[in-house]
Amino acid sequence: MGNSALKAHLETSQKTGVFQLTGKNLQEFPEELQRLTGNLRTVDLSSNRISLLPVFIGNFQQLKSLTISNNRLTSLPDEMGKLRKLETLVLTSNQLSQLPASFSQLKALRTLNLSANQFREFPSSLGSLRQLDVLDLSKNRIQAVPAEVSELQAIEINLNQNQISALSPEVSRCPRLKVLRLEENCLELSSIPSSILTHSNVALLSVEGNLFEVKKLRDLDGYDKTTPTHTHHTDHAHKHIKDHAHKHITDHAHKDITDRALKHSKGHAHKYITDRGHKHITGHTHRHPRLLPGWFEVHGALHSHEEEICMKDKNKAGN
């Protein structure tokens, strides 16, 4: 990238507090950013070739969001711990295998995304992050969830697509944990602690793609003490979407035909509607999927998550 282009980015960032330079094949963290350490709030350097973060990264005292996804990072400097106002850190698709001990000082951190790295062990420096809401460690090589996980304050923990075969019962002691994702791991049915069902705040446990059939969760102690609501919500959602889609298609197609017919002479309107009305209604949805807003997304999501187990419905909607 030319110096003039970088200079233009720096001038804009000085005014906005946002520096975004993605997909430019940068091999180093831009040293020129040191001029903006006092006012930068957001930095995004995704899809570059950065393998190392400089020690001056700790000087960005106002930084709230840092994204360096899809780079070549193999480690992080201890100075990361100085980012006391950092709330969002996204480091997906790098080559990280551990975090510096200074991570425990990121007291404002709310979202930490370390998906698609090379972690083999669950990071042990996260328990002191009292503001952490979302932790994403999916697509790593983690083999076990240790007892120390009970110290986490996260509301959602994503451990999909790891190599987990051992899950500590202490996970049930996570005080704020509502969503635990463990899809596509190496868990046996016996590896799922019953305490998650009986003595935790977990409302959504996702375990599809492990070494057992999800329906066998019913055999675990405590399952009958929960309120499984997945089937109820799925059936209700299908009915709601179907009814809404049918009404939307009918109303829209009728209006579309009527509007078009009015553009023709009175002598042609009846023939236009009679000859083409049926074809237009039945074919219009294929040419214009916008007639079904959210249908494909929601319908697909329902099927892709049919094996998710929703527990402890506070409203007992399934009863």
C-alpha positions in Angstrom: 0.0 0.0 0.0 1.3 3.4 -0.9 2.2 6.1 1.7 -0.4 8.5 0.3 -3.2 5.9 0.7 -2.1 5.2 4.3 -1.8 8.9 5.1 -5.4 9.3 3.9 -6.6 6.5 6.2 -4.7 8.1 9.1 -6.3 11.5 8.5 -9.8 10.0 8.4 -9.1 7.9 11.5 -7.9 11.0 13.4 -11.3 12.5 12.9 -13.5 9.4 13.4 -11.5 7.3 15.9 -11.8 4.3 13.6 -9.0 2.7 11.6 -9.9 0.0 9.1 -7.5 -1.5 6.7 -8.5 -5.0 5.6 -7.3 -7.2 2.8 -4.2 -5.2 1.9 -1.5 -7.9 2.5 0.0 -5.9 5.3 2.9 -7.9 6.9 3.2 -5.7 9.9 1.0 -3.7 12.3 1.3 -0.1 10.9 3.8 1.9 13.0 2.1 5.1 11.8 -0.8 4.2 14.1 1.3 5.3 17.1 0.3 8.9 16.3 -3.3 8.0 17.1 -2.9 6.1 20.4 -4.8 8.8 22.2 -8.0 8.7 20.2 -8.4 5.4 18.4 -11.5 3.5 19.6 -11.8 0.9 16.8 -9.1 -0.9 14.8 -9.8 -3.6 12.1 -6.8 -5.2 10.3 -8.5 -8.3 9.1 -7.4 -10.4 6.2 -3.8 -9.3 6.1 -0.5 -11.2 6.8 0.4 -9.8 10.2 2.3 -12.4 12.3 3.3 -10.2 15.3 1.7 -7.4 17.3 4.1 -4.6 18.4 4.7 -3.8 22.1 3.2 -0.3 21.5 -0.2 -2.0 21.1 -0.6 -1.4 24.8 -0.5 2.4 24.3 -4.0 2.5 22.7 -5.6 3.4 26.0 -8.9 4.4 24.4 -9.3 1.3 22.2 -12.7 -0.5 22.6 -12.7 -2.8 19.7 -9.8 -4.7 18.1 -10.2 -7.1 15.1 -7.3 -8.9 13.6 -8.9 -11.9 12.0 -7.5 -14.0 9.2 -3.9 -13.1 9.8 -0.8 -15.1 10.8 -0.6 -14.3 14.5 1.2 -17.0 16.5 1.4 -15.2 19.9 0.3 -12.0 21.6 2.5 -9.6 23.6 2.0 -9.1 27.3 1.3 -5.5 26.6 -2.2 -6.5 25.5 -3.1 -6.4 29.1 -2.8 -2.7 29.1 -5.9 -2.2 27.0 -8.1 -1.6 30.0 -11.1 -0.2 27.9 -11.1 -3.0 25.4 -14.6 -4.5 25.1 -14.4 -6.6 21.9 -11.5 -8.6 20.7 -11.8 -10.7 17.6 -8.8 -12.9 16.6 -10.4 -15.6 14.5 -8.4 -17.6 11.9 -4.9 -17.1 13.2 -2.4 -19.6 14.6 -2.7 -18.8 18.3 -2.2 -21.6 20.9 -2.1 -19.7 24.2 -2.9 -16.3 25.8 -0.5 -14.2 27.8 -1.1 -14.0 31.6 -1.8 -10.3 31.2 -5.1 -11.2 29.6 -6.6 -11.3 33.1 -6.2 -7.5 33.2 -8.7 -6.9 30.4 -11.4 -6.0 32.9 -13.8 -4.4 30.3 -13.7 -7.2 27.8 -17.2 -8.4 26.9 -16.7 -10.4 23.7 -13.7 -12.6 23.0 -13.6 -14.5 19.7 -10.7 -17.0 19.3 -12.4 -19.3 16.8 -10.3 -21.2 14.2 -6.9 -21.1 16.0 -4.7 -23.8 17.4 -5.6 -24.0 21.1 -5.2 -27.4 22.6 -6.1 -26.4 26.1 -8.8 -24.3 27.5 -7.3 -20.8 28.3 -6.8 -20.5 32.0 -6.5 -16.7 32.3 -10.2 -15.8 31.6 -11.8 -16.4 35.0 -11.1 -13.0 36.3 -12.8 -11.2 33.3 -16.0 -10.4 35.2 -17.6 -8.5 32.3 -17.1 -11.3 29.7 -20.4 -12.2 28.1 -19.5 -14.2 25.0 -16.5 -16.6 24.6 -16.0 -18.3 21.2 -13.4 -21.0 21.1 -14.9 -23.0 18.3 -12.8 -24.7 15.6 -9.8 -25.3 17.8 -8.2 -28.5 19.1 -9.3 -28.4 22.8 -9.6 -31.8 24.3 -11.1 -31.1 27.7 -13.1 -28.5 29.6 -11.4 -28.2 33.0 -12.8 -27.4 36.4 -11.5 -23.9 36.2 -14.3 -23.1 33.8 -16.6 -22.5 36.8 -14.9 -19.2 37.3 -16.1 -17.8 33.9 -18.8 -15.2 34.0 -19.8 -15.7 30.3 -23.4 -16.0 29.3 -22.5 -18.0 26.2 -19.6 -20.3 25.5 -19.1 -21.8 22.1 -16.9 -24.9 21.9 -18.2 -26.3 18.7 -15.8 -28.3 16.5 -13.1 -29.1 18.9 -11.8 -32.5 20.1 -13.5 -32.4 23.5 -13.9 -35.8 25.2 -14.0 -34.7 28.8 -16.4 -32.1 30.3 -15.9 -31.1 34.0 -19.1 -31.1 36.1 -17.9 -27.7 37.4 -19.3 -26.2 34.2 -22.6 -26.3 35.9 -21.4 -23.8 38.5 -20.8 -21.0 35.9 -23.0 -18.4 37.5 -24.3 -16.7 34.4 -24.0 -19.4 31.7 -27.1 -19.7 29.6 -25.9 -21.1 26.3 -23.3 -23.9 26.0 -22.4 -25.1 22.5 -20.5 -28.4 22.2 -21.4 -29.6 18.7 -19.1 -31.8 16.7 -16.8 -33.0 19.5 -15.8 -36.4 20.8 -18.2 -36.6 23.8 -19.8 -39.8 24.9 -23.2 -39.7 26.6 -21.5 -40.6 29.9 -19.3 -37.5 29.5 -22.2 -35.1 29.9 -22.5 -34.3 33.6 -26.0 -34.6 34.9 -25.4 -31.5 37.0 -25.8 -29.4 33.8 -29.4 -30.6 33.7 -30.1 -30.5 37.4 -28.0 -27.7 39.0 -27.1 -25.1 36.4 -28.5 -22.0 34.7 -27.9 -23.5 31.2 -31.0 -23.0 29.1 -29.6 -24.1 25.8 -27.2 -27.1 25.5 -26.2 -27.9 21.9 -24.5 -31.3 21.5 -25.3 -32.5 18.0 -22.5 -34.3 16.2 -20.9 -36.1 19.1 -20.5 -39.9 19.8 -24.1 -40.5 20.9 -27.7 -39.9 19.7 -29.0 -36.7 21.1 -32.3 -38.3 22.0 -30.5 -40.5 24.5 -30.0 -37.4 26.7 -33.4 -38.4 28.1 -31.7 -41.3 29.9 -29.6 -38.9 32.0 -30.5 -38.2 35.6 -32.3 -34.9 35.8 -33.6 -34.8 32.3 -37.2 -35.4 33.5 -36.8 -32.5 35.9 -36.3 -30.1 33.0 -38.9 -28.6 30.7 -37.9 -29.6 27.1 -39.5 -27.1 24.9 -37.7 -27.6 21.6 -40.5 -29.6 20.0 -43.2 -27.1 21.1 -41.3 -24.1 19.8 -40.4 -25.8 16.6 -44.0 -26.8 15.8 -45.3 -23.4 16.8 -42.6 -21.6 14.7 -43.4 -23.8 11.6 -47.1 -23.0 11.9 -46.5 -19.3 12.3 -44.1 -19.1 9.4 -46.3 -21.2 7.2 -49.4 -19.1 7.9 -47.6 -15.9 7.6 -45.9 -16.9 4.3 -49.2 -18.1 2.8 -51.0 -14.9 3.6 -48.0 -12.8 2.4 -47.8 -14.6 -0.9 -51.6 -14.5 -1.5 -51.9 -10.8 -0.7 -48.8 -9.8 -2.6 -49.6 -11.8 -5.7 -53.2 -10.5 -5.8 -52.0 -6.9 -5.5 -49.3 -7.5 -8.1 -51.8 -8.9 -10.7 -54.3 -6.2 -10.0 -51.8 -3.4 -10.4 -50.5 -4.9 -13.6 -54.0 -5.4 -15.0 -54.9 -1.7 -14.5 -52.1 -0.8 -16.8 -53.8 -2.6 -19.7 -57.0 -1.5 -21.4 -60.3 -2.7 -19.9 -60.6 -5.1 -22.8 -57.4 -6.9 -21.9 -57.5 -6.8 -18.1 -59.9 -9.7 -17.7 -57.9 -11.9 -20.1 -54.6 -10.9 -18.4 -55.8 -12.0 -15.0 -57.6 -15.1 -16.2 -54.8 -16.4 -18.4 -51.8 -15.4 -16.3 -53.2 -15.1 -12.8 -52.7 -18.8 -11.8 -49.3 -19.0 -13.4 -48.2 -15.7 -11.7 -49.2 -16.8 -8.2 -47.6 -20.2 -8.4 -44.5 -19.0 -10.1 -43.9 -15.7 -8.4 -42.4 -17.1 -5.3 -39.6 -18.8 -7.2 -38.7 -15.6 -9.0 -39.1 -13.3 -6.1 -38.0 -15.0 -2.8 -38.4 -11.7 -1.0 -42.1 -12.7 -0.8 -40.9 -14.9 2.0 -38.9 -12.7 4.3 -36.9 -14.8 6.7 -38.5 -18.1 5.6 -35.4 -19.7 4.2 -33.2 -18.4 7.0 -35.6 -19.4 9.8 -36.7 -22.6 8.2 -33.1 -23.6 7.6 -32.1 -22.7 11.1 -34.9 -24.7 12.6 -33.8 -27.8 10.7 -30.1 -27.3 11.4 -30.7 -27.1 15.1 -33.3 -29.8 15.5 -31.1 -31.7 17.8 -30.5 -28.7 20.2 -31.8 -29.4 23.6 -33.6 -26.4 25.2 -33.8 -26.8 28.9 -35.3 -25.0 31.8 -37.8 -22.8 30.0 -38.6 -20.2 32.7 -42.1 -19.8 31.3 -42.8 -23.5 31.1 -44.2 -23.1 27.7 -44.1 -26.8 27.0 -46.5 -27.7 29.8 
